[in-house]
């Protein structure tokens, strides 16, 4: 991370500022924080070496996300108060609160703040028009005007097309910083107009150190949360805030419970109790929203990978084991090198179906049937 920061700072000092940059990293990585640090460095009135001073008016305002020349764009949805054509400017107060509380948040964290977990956010053509208008104005205080666009992959096609010319030929001293988790979802014409900045995945020690410093967690618990988060600092922060010193994230319990249900040979026995347990689990997971379900399937993929690694004796490469998730290793007998490909394919298809608004009950029931046949072939 320090290498990336140094390169960015040197580009400013050498007057090689790219007017459109694409910060690409995995979920919960440093993308937004890095973009904000770069914007702060650009606007800082007393730069010191390769860092902003942290004390000038610009630094203090950027730290609170209220600098008049720092603009934000992010996915939004219609709500009770904004019934049509929602734009980022309609939700700035909520955005500042959410980003300040957790600068490594994921989409479902943001939707939770908005209270619309079951809706899919987007960046509309009205949003693009608002961006073009704001960035064409003169700056208020700083030499630079900066727009940080969080999750640009949520741009609709007409939104992207509306922004193309501005991205290619922006007004003087105007900088666009796009922070993405999935650059392949962006139109090639958008990607080609930006300079790629890869944001590294934080290691377990970095995540644990952050949790210890910010939330005063015991280091042992912090390391467990870091391993459960699998490089996702945003997820680690969410676990720390929701569970405090508890090393449980909820996802691992969900995974273990589902695996037990799937292994149960209820298809042969026609066990009404087992069927009832599965139905209750499906209902409960469905109520938690689509973003939670996508996160759950991503966790299941990580866990399945580690089951396979444990099954072939490559313990040092696995993030999860019995010290992180009690009883985890016993599943390595059922998810192994001979069926891991089918398991991963099922989970990938399930996540894709959720994204496409599939019927939750049908999806989870079908997925559980198929997983049962993989984990417990005798039930087929």
MINU-770092 format. One line per 10 residues: number of its first residue (from 1); their letters; for each residue x, y, z of C-alpha. Coordinates in nm, 2 decimals. Each point is the difference from the previous one (the first is absolute). Layout:
REM MINU-770092
NUM) a) X:Y:Z ~ ...
END
This chain:
REM MINU-770092
1) xxxxxxxxxx) 0.00:0.00:0.00 ~ 0.28:0.24:0.08 ~ 0.15:-0.05:-0.34 ~ -0.33:0.09:-0.17 ~ -0.03:0.32:0.22 ~ 0.36:0.10:-0.08 ~ -0.06:-0.04:-0.38 ~ -0.32:0.21:0.02 ~ 0.17:0.27:0.21 ~ 0.30:0.01:-0.24
11) xxxxxxxxxx) -0.24:0.04:-0.30 ~ -0.14:0.32:0.17 ~ 0.34:0.13:0.09 ~ 0.13:-0.06:-0.36 ~ -0.32:0.16:-0.15 ~ -0.10:-0.32:-0.17 ~ -0.36:0.00:0.13 ~ -0.23:-0.23:-0.19 ~ -0.34:0.17:-0.03 ~ -0.19:-0.34:0.02
21) xxxxxxxxxx) 0.12:-0.28:0.22 ~ -0.15:-0.34:0.06 ~ 0.07:-0.15:0.35 ~ -0.06:-0.37:-0.03 ~ 0.00:-0.24:0.29 ~ -0.20:-0.28:0.17 ~ -0.29:0.05:0.23 ~ 0.09:0.20:0.31 ~ 0.35:0.09:-0.13 ~ 0.16:0.34:0.03
31) xxxxxxxxxx) -0.15:0.15:-0.32 ~ -0.22:0.27:0.15 ~ 0.25:0.09:0.27 ~ 0.28:0.03:-0.25 ~ -0.20:0.22:-0.23 ~ -0.10:0.22:0.28 ~ 0.37:0.03:0.12 ~ 0.10:0.09:-0.36 ~ -0.27:0.27:-0.02 ~ 0.11:0.13:0.33
41) xxxxxxxxxx) 0.37:0.01:-0.11 ~ -0.10:0.19:-0.32 ~ -0.19:0.26:0.20 ~ 0.24:0.03:0.29 ~ 0.14:0.35:0.06 ~ 0.32:-0.11:0.18 ~ 0.11:-0.33:-0.15 ~ 0.29:-0.16:0.19 ~ 0.21:-0.24:-0.19 ~ -0.23:-0.26:-0.14
51) xxxxxxxxxx) -0.29:0.06:0.24 ~ -0.27:0.26:0.07 ~ 0.05:0.21:0.30 ~ -0.32:-0.10:0.17 ~ -0.03:0.35:0.16 ~ -0.10:0.25:-0.27 ~ -0.36:0.10:-0.07 ~ -0.01:-0.23:-0.31 ~ 0.12:-0.30:0.19 ~ -0.24:0.05:0.29
61) xxxxxxxxxx) -0.30:0.04:-0.24 ~ 0.10:-0.30:-0.20 ~ 0.03:-0.20:0.32 ~ -0.36:0.08:0.07 ~ -0.10:-0.05:-0.36 ~ -0.14:0.35:-0.03 ~ 0.25:0.18:-0.22 ~ -0.20:0.21:-0.26 ~ 0.23:-0.12:-0.28 ~ -0.02:-0.37:0.09
71) xxxxxxxxxx) -0.30:-0.17:-0.16 ~ -0.14:-0.35:0.04 ~ -0.20:-0.22:-0.23 ~ -0.14:-0.34:0.11 ~ -0.28:-0.25:-0.07 ~ -0.34:0.12:0.12 ~ -0.36:-0.13:-0.01 ~ -0.35:0.15:0.04 ~ -0.11:0.03:0.36 ~ -0.30:0.13:0.19
81) xxxxxxxxxx) 0.15:0.35:-0.01 ~ 0.14:-0.02:-0.36 ~ -0.26:-0.16:-0.21 ~ 0.15:0.05:-0.35 ~ 0.32:0.08:-0.18 ~ 0.22:-0.04:0.31 ~ 0.35:0.16:-0.01 ~ 0.29:-0.01:0.24 ~ -0.06:0.36:0.10 ~ -0.33:-0.11:0.15
91) xxxxxxxxxx) 0.18:-0.23:0.25 ~ 0.32:0.19:0.08 ~ -0.06:0.02:0.38 ~ -0.06:-0.38:0.02 ~ 0.31:-0.06:-0.22 ~ 0.23:0.21:0.21 ~ -0.12:-0.18:0.31 ~ 0.05:-0.35:-0.15 ~ 0.34:0.08:-0.16 ~ 0.12:0.16:0.31
101) xxxxxxxxxx) -0.10:-0.29:0.22 ~ 0.14:-0.27:-0.24 ~ 0.20:0.13:-0.30 ~ 0.04:-0.37:-0.10 ~ -0.37:-0.07:-0.01 ~ -0.17:-0.23:-0.26 ~ -0.31:0.06:-0.20 ~ -0.22:-0.18:0.26 ~ 0.13:0.22:0.27 ~ -0.10:0.31:-0.20
111) xxxxxxxxxx) -0.34:-0.15:-0.08 ~ -0.05:-0.07:0.37 ~ 0.06:0.37:0.08 ~ -0.26:0.09:-0.27 ~ -0.24:-0.26:0.14 ~ -0.04:-0.17:-0.34 ~ 0.20:-0.32:0.02 ~ -0.22:-0.18:-0.26 ~ 0.04:0.26:-0.27 ~ 0.29:0.02:-0.25
121) xxxxxxxxxx) 0.16:0.34:-0.01 ~ 0.11:0.17:-0.32 ~ 0.15:0.32:-0.15 ~ -0.25:0.16:-0.23 ~ 0.03:0.23:-0.30 ~ -0.13:0.27:0.22 ~ 0.29:-0.06:0.23 ~ 0.24:0.03:-0.30 ~ -0.16:0.34:-0.10 ~ 0.04:0.12:0.36
131) xxxxxxxxxx) 0.37:-0.10:0.00 ~ 0.06:0.18:-0.33 ~ -0.17:0.31:0.14 ~ 0.19:0.00:0.33 ~ 0.34:-0.07:-0.16 ~ -0.04:0.28:-0.25 ~ -0.03:0.26:0.27 ~ 0.30:0.19:0.14 ~ 0.16:-0.13:0.31 ~ -0.09:0.16:0.33
141) xxxxxxxxxx) 0.32:-0.02:0.20 ~ 0.25:-0.25:-0.14 ~ 0.19:0.01:-0.33 ~ -0.15:-0.34:-0.07 ~ -0.36:-0.14:-0.03 ~ -0.02:-0.37:0.08 ~ -0.28:-0.25:-0.04 ~ 0.02:-0.33:0.17 ~ -0.24:-0.25:-0.16 ~ -0.05:-0.30:0.21
151) xxxxxxxxxx) -0.12:-0.32:-0.18 ~ 0.01:0.13:-0.35 ~ -0.09:-0.35:-0.12 ~ -0.36:0.10:0.10 ~ -0.02:0.25:-0.28 ~ -0.26:-0.07:-0.26 ~ 0.10:0.01:-0.36 ~ -0.15:0.34:-0.07 ~ 0.17:0.13:0.31 ~ 0.34:-0.12:-0.12
161) xxxxxxxxxx) -0.06:0.15:-0.35 ~ -0.10:0.33:0.16 ~ 0.33:0.02:0.19 ~ 0.23:-0.11:-0.28 ~ 0.09:0.34:-0.14 ~ 0.05:0.16:0.34 ~ 0.23:-0.29:0.11 ~ 0.20:0.04:-0.32 ~ 0.01:0.38:-0.01 ~ -0.07:0.13:0.35
171) xxxxxxxxxx) 0.02:0.36:0.11 ~ 0.34:0.13:0.11 ~ 0.11:-0.13:0.34 ~ -0.28:-0.25:0.02 ~ 0.07:-0.35:0.12 ~ -0.22:-0.31:0.00 ~ 0.07:-0.28:0.24 ~ -0.20:-0.32:-0.07 ~ 0.00:-0.26:0.27 ~ -0.11:-0.35:-0.12
181) xxxxxxxxxx) -0.02:-0.36:0.12 ~ -0.06:-0.14:-0.35 ~ 0.16:0.20:-0.29 ~ -0.12:-0.26:-0.25 ~ -0.36:0.12:0.05 ~ 0.10:0.35:-0.13 ~ -0.03:0.08:-0.36 ~ 0.33:-0.04:-0.19 ~ -0.04:0.37:-0.10 ~ 0.01:0.10:0.36
191) xxxxxxxxxx) 0.29:-0.22:0.09 ~ 0.20:0.13:-0.29 ~ -0.03:0.35:0.12 ~ 0.13:-0.06:0.35 ~ 0.34:-0.08:0.15 ~ -0.01:-0.32:0.19 ~ 0.11:0.00:0.37 ~ -0.01:-0.34:0.16 ~ -0.08:0.00:0.37 ~ 0.16:-0.29:0.19
201) xxxxxxxxxx) -0.19:-0.23:0.23 ~ 0.10:0.07:0.36 ~ 0.16:-0.30:0.18 ~ -0.13:-0.14:0.33 ~ 0.25:0.19:0.21 ~ -0.11:0.33:-0.15 ~ -0.37:-0.07:0.05 ~ 0.06:-0.12:0.36 ~ 0.21:0.30:0.08 ~ -0.28:0.23:-0.13
211) xxxxxxxxxx) -0.26:-0.18:0.21 ~ 0.22:0.01:0.31 ~ 0.07:0.38:-0.04 ~ -0.35:0.11:-0.09 ~ -0.23:-0.24:0.20 ~ 0.24:-0.10:0.28 ~ -0.05:-0.37:-0.07 ~ 0.21:-0.27:0.15 ~ 0.27:-0.08:-0.26 ~ -0.09:-0.37:0.00
221) xxxxxxxxxx) -0.36:0.08:-0.09 ~ 0.11:0.26:-0.25 ~ 0.21:-0.25:-0.18 ~ -0.29:-0.24:-0.01 ~ -0.22:0.26:-0.15 ~ 0.27:0.09:-0.25 ~ 0.02:-0.36:-0.12 ~ -0.38:-0.03:-0.02 ~ 0.00:0.32:-0.21 ~ 0.24:-0.15:-0.25
231) xxxxxxxxxx) 0.17:0.33:-0.09 ~ -0.32:0.20:0.02 ~ 0.06:0.28:0.24 ~ -0.36:0.13:-0.04 ~ -0.14:-0.34:0.11 ~ 0.25:-0.01:0.30 ~ -0.12:0.34:0.11 ~ -0.36:-0.10:-0.03 ~ 0.06:-0.31:0.21 ~ 0.19:0.20:0.26
241) xxxxxxxxxx) -0.29:0.25:0.03 ~ -0.27:-0.26:0.00 ~ 0.16:-0.25:0.23 ~ 0.26:0.19:0.19 ~ 0.26:-0.23:0.15 ~ -0.19:-0.31:-0.12 ~ 0.19:-0.18:-0.27 ~ -0.32:-0.11:-0.18 ~ -0.11:0.17:-0.31 ~ -0.33:-0.18:-0.06
251) xxxxxxxxxx) 0.09:-0.12:-0.35 ~ 0.20:-0.29:0.13 ~ -0.29:-0.12:0.21 ~ -0.23:0.04:-0.30 ~ 0.25:-0.20:-0.21 ~ 0.03:-0.28:0.26 ~ -0.38:-0.02:0.05 ~ -0.06:-0.02:-0.37 ~ 0.26:-0.27:-0.05 ~ -0.15:-0.22:0.27
261) xxxxxxxxxx) -0.35:0.05:-0.16 ~ 0.14:-0.09:-0.34 ~ 0.18:-0.31:0.12 ~ -0.32:-0.13:0.18 ~ -0.14:-0.28:-0.22 ~ -0.35:0.13:0.04 ~ -0.08:-0.07:-0.36 ~ 0.00:-0.38:0.07 ~ -0.16:0.00:0.34 ~ -0.26:0.27:-0.08
271) xxxxxxxxxx) 0.08:0.14:0.35 ~ -0.26:0.27:0.06 ~ 0.21:0.15:0.28 ~ 0.30:0.03:-0.24 ~ -0.22:0.15:-0.27 ~ -0.13:0.25:0.26 ~ 0.35:0.10:0.10 ~ 0.10:0.06:-0.36 ~ -0.31:0.21:-0.07 ~ 0.06:0.21:0.31
281) xxxxxxxxxx) 0.36:0.05:-0.11 ~ -0.11:0.11:-0.35 ~ -0.25:0.24:0.14 ~ 0.25:0.15:0.24 ~ 0.27:0.05:-0.26 ~ -0.25:0.14:-0.25 ~ -0.11:0.27:0.25 ~ 0.36:0.13:0.03 ~ 0.00:0.15:-0.35 ~ 0.18:-0.06:-0.32
291) xxxxxxxxxx) 0.33:0.17:0.09 ~ 0.03:-0.22:0.31 ~ -0.07:-0.30:-0.21 ~ 0.27:0.09:-0.25 ~ 0.24:0.05:0.29 ~ -0.10:-0.34:0.14 ~ 0.07:-0.18:-0.33 ~ 0.34:0.18:-0.02 ~ 0.07:-0.12:0.35 ~ -0.11:-0.36:-0.09
301) xxxxxxxxxx) 0.24:0.01:-0.30 ~ 0.29:0.10:0.23 ~ -0.10:-0.27:0.25 ~ -0.04:-0.27:-0.26 ~ 0.35:0.08:-0.14 ~ 0.15:-0.03:0.34 ~ -0.18:-0.33:0.06 ~ 0.16:-0.13:-0.31 ~ 0.34:0.13:0.11 ~ -0.04:-0.18:0.34
311) xxxxxxxxxx) -0.10:-0.32:-0.17 ~ 0.33:-0.02:-0.20 ~ 0.21:0.10:0.31 ~ 0.09:0.36:-0.11 ~ -0.09:0.15:0.33 ~ 0.24:0.29:-0.02 ~ -0.19:0.14:-0.30 ~ -0.35:-0.01:0.16 ~ -0.14:0.30:0.17 ~ -0.26:-0.19:0.19
321) xxxxxxxxxx) 0.06:-0.29:0.24 ~ -0.14:-0.12:0.34 ~ 0.16:0.29:0.19 ~ -0.19:0.25:-0.21 ~ -0.32:-0.20:-0.06 ~ -0.05:-0.28:0.26 ~ -0.07:-0.33:-0.17 ~ 0.09:0.13:-0.35 ~ 0.26:-0.27:-0.08 ~ -0.26:-0.28:0.00
331) xxxxxxxxxx) -0.16:0.14:-0.32 ~ 0.33:-0.07:-0.18 ~ -0.12:-0.36:-0.03 ~ -0.29:0.11:-0.21 ~ 0.14:0.29:-0.21 ~ 0.32:-0.11:-0.16 ~ 0.20:0.00:-0.32 ~ -0.25:-0.24:-0.18 ~ -0.31:0.22:0.05 ~ 0.14:0.36:0.06
341) xxxxxxxxxx) -0.06:0.10:-0.36 ~ -0.37:-0.09:0.02 ~ -0.04:0.17:0.33 ~ 0.16:0.33:-0.12 ~ -0.20:-0.01:-0.32 ~ -0.33:-0.03:0.20 ~ 0.09:0.29:0.23 ~ 0.11:0.21:-0.29 ~ -0.33:-0.06:-0.19 ~ -0.19:0.07:0.32
351) xxxxxxxxxx) 0.17:0.34:0.05 ~ -0.07:0.08:-0.36 ~ -0.37:-0.09:0.03 ~ -0.04:0.22:0.31 ~ 0.15:0.29:-0.20 ~ -0.26:-0.07:-0.27 ~ -0.29:0.01:0.26 ~ -0.07:-0.37:0.00 ~ -0.28:-0.14:0.22 ~ 0.18:-0.05:0.33
361) xxxxxxxxxx) -0.19:-0.30:0.13 ~ 0.03:-0.19:-0.33 ~ 0.36:0.08:-0.03 ~ 0.10:-0.10:0.35 ~ -0.21:-0.32:-0.01 ~ 0.15:-0.11:-0.33 ~ 0.35:0.09:0.12 ~ -0.05:-0.21:0.31 ~ -0.12:-0.30:-0.20 ~ 0.30:0.01:-0.22
371) xxxxxxxxxx) 0.24:0.06:0.29 ~ -0.15:-0.30:0.18 ~ 0.08:-0.22:-0.29 ~ 0.36:0.12:0.00 ~ 0.06:-0.03:0.38 ~ -0.20:-0.31:0.05 ~ -0.01:-0.21:-0.32 ~ -0.18:-0.28:0.18 ~ -0.31:0.22:0.02 ~ -0.01:0.02:-0.39
END
